[in-house]
Amino acid sequence: MHHDTAAALADAGFVVAAISHPRDNFQDKSGQGHLSIYATRPADIKRLVDYMLGTWVGKAAPDPSRVGLFGFSMGGYTGLVSVGAVPDFHLIDGLCAPAVVVDPLSIVFDADHLKTMTLPIQLWASAFGGDGIVARDVEALHHALPVEPEWHLVQNATHFAFVAPCTLPMANALPEICNDRPGFDRVAFHGDFNAQVVAFFGQHLGSPEKHLWALHGLRLQQATRRRGAALRWSSCRPRPPRRP
């Protein structure tokens, strides 16, 4: 759904991990409509972060103090709760992470449930909403946050304008997701949207350059091991390319 944004972040040097929430994804929707999903989604994010920093083969690359989060729609709700918002039916320990929150399900929050949120937020809203998301609810969230977010209201956009531009087969199969309002250029919008997301994480997490080199080192190490050789991690970090 957001492969172009993930690619833009990866191209900028960030380590990107995506998740399919159990019982609440495009292949398995058996949990949708149940309150338990609202509790388990943020816990899924915590487990993902714990895995990336503790078990993943490349765990030496990410910096535990520089973790960010991107969430769209129901994922926007998940992001808000993960970084400290408290809906009126659930309480969960928050991550210390800046977050990009995109057209979120936000009707479950009021000012009291958001008062603990002091981390940087980039908040996006579509002017026309859709799929249960109403622009006025996202605007209310904007005004209720205790710290002013980086606010973006996208004119002439519907909810699914934030989904990556569709291929022709996808457009034919899912017109409700792929069709935009007259005059809205999703391809052009995503060029700007992805740049803004990358810039936000770059501003609040710092340059990912050193972690990019660590990942290059990991790839070299894995390739060498496949050839049957052993190579220490410290010896497989490549030197930066020469400046022209």
N, C-alpha and C positions, 0 to 999 in steps of 0.2 A: 504493500500500500504506500509506503514512504521510502521506497528503494532509492529514489533520486536524492532525497535528503540524507539518507544513510551514506550513500556514495560520496556526496559532497563533504560530509564530515570526515569520512575515511581518507578522502583525497587531501584534506587539510591536515591530516596526521593524527586524528583522534582514533582511539580504539572504540569500535562501535559494536554493541551487542543487542540483538533483538530477541523478543520473547513471544511465544504463543501461550496465552494463559489457559491452563487446563479448564475444560468445560465452558470456555468463553472465547472461542476463536472461529475462524471461517469454516473449519472442518468439523468442529464439535461445539454446538450451541446449547448443549443440554443443561447448562447452568444459567443461561440467560433468563432474567426475570426473577431469580432467587436472590434474597438479600445476602446470602453467604458469599456471592461473587464480589460484592462490594468490600467484604473483609479480606478475602483471599488475594485479590488483585495486588494490593500494596505489599502483602507478604511475599508474593511471587517476585516482585522487584527486589526486595531485600535478599531473597535467596539467589537471584541472578547476580547481584553485586557481590555477595559472599563467594559465589562460585568463581567469578572472574578474578577476584583478589586472592582466593585461597586455594583453589583446586585446578583451575585452568592451566594448561601447559605454558601459556604465556603470561602467567601471573606476575612476573617480574617487570613487565612493561607498564601496566597502569599505575598511576600514583594514587593511593587510597585517599589522599587529601584533595584530589581534583576529579571528582565524579559529578557528572551532570545527567539530566534526565529530559527526555522528549516524550510528550504524550498528546495524543489527538482523540477528541471525542470522549468515549469512556476511558480511554488512556489518559485524557486530560484530567479527569476525576482521579484516576490512579496516581498521576503525577502530583496533584495537589495534596492528596493524603500522604503520599510517600515523603513529601518534604515538609509536613507539619500541620496541614489543615486537618480539622477534626469534624467529620460529619456528625449529625446529631444522633446517629445510631451506632457509632463505632469510634474506638480510640486505638491508635497504633503509634509505635515509636517512629519518629521521622528520620530520614536521611539528612545529612548535612550536605546539600547539593543544590546548585542553581538549576532551574528548570525552565524548559520551553513548554508552555501549556497552550494547546491549540484547540479552539472551539470546544471547551470542556463541558461535560455534564456538571453543572455548578449549582443547580437549584437546591441541593442538599446542604449548602453552606450559608451561614450568615456571618456577620462581623465577629460575633463571639467565637465562632468555630475557626476563624482565620487569624485570631490575634497573636498566635504563636509564630506566624509565618513572617520571618524577617530576612529570608534569603532572597537573592536576586531572582526575579521572575520575568520572562518574556511572554506576554500574553497576547494571543491572536484571537480575533473573532471575525466571523463572516457576517456581512450586513444582512443577509437573508436567512441564515441558519438552515435548519432542516434535520431530519432524522431525530426529532425530539429536542434538538438544541435550538434555543431561542436567543437572538442577539441581545435582547434586554437583560436576560439572565447573566450572560457573560459580562455585559457592561456593569451590572450590579456587583458582580464579583470584582471587577476592576476597581470600583469605588470602595468596596469593603476591605480590600487588602490593606494591612497596616503600613506597608511600604509601597510607594508608587512603583508599579511594574513598568517595564518597557512595553508600551501599549500599541497594538496594531489593529485597527478596524479596517477590514478589506472591503472596499466598496464594490457593489455589484456581484459579490461572491456568495455562493451557497456553501453549505457545510462541506460537501465533498470536493470543493475546489482545492482543498488542502491535500487531497489524495494525488499521487503522482499522475502525470498525464497518461492517458490510457492508450494501449495498443488498439489496433482496429478490432481484433477478435474480442478483446475485453469490452470495448465500446459497444459492440453488437450484443454481447451477452448481458452487460450490466449498464444499460443506458441511464438508470437512475443515479448511478455513481459517476458516470463519465460525461454526461451532458451538462454544459454550463449555460448560464444566462446569456442572451445575445450581447455581444460586445466584450465578453470576458475572455481573455487570452490566458488559458491555464499554463501553457508552456512558458510564456514570458513571465507570468506571475511567479512560477516556481524558480525561475532563475534568480529573482530578487529574494524570494522567501528563503531559499537555501543559503544564499549569501548572508542574510540577516541572522539566521540560526548559527551558522559557522562563526560569524563575528561576535555574537553574544557569548558563545562558549569560549571563544578565544579571549574575550575580555575578562571573563570571570574565572576561567580555569587556567589561563596562561597559555603560552605557546606549547603545542604538543610535540615539538621537534625532537626533543631528547627521547621521548617514548617511541616516536617513529623509528629512530635509529635502533632502539632496543628490539622493536619488532622485526626490522630487517635482520638483526643479529639472530633472532629466533628462527627466521626462515632459513638462514644459512646453516644454522646448527642442525635443524631438522633434515635438510637436504644432505648434509655431510653424514649424519647418522644413517640415512637410507643407503648410503654408499658403503656402510660398514665401518666408518671411521668414528672415533670419539673426538669431540672438540669441546673445550671448555667455553662456557657462555661468554666470559670476558674476552676471549680471543676471536669471537666471531662478530663483533660489532664492526661494521664497515666504516671506513673513514668518510667524512662528508665529501661530496664532489668538489672539485676545484672551482673557484669562482672564475667566470670568463674574464 
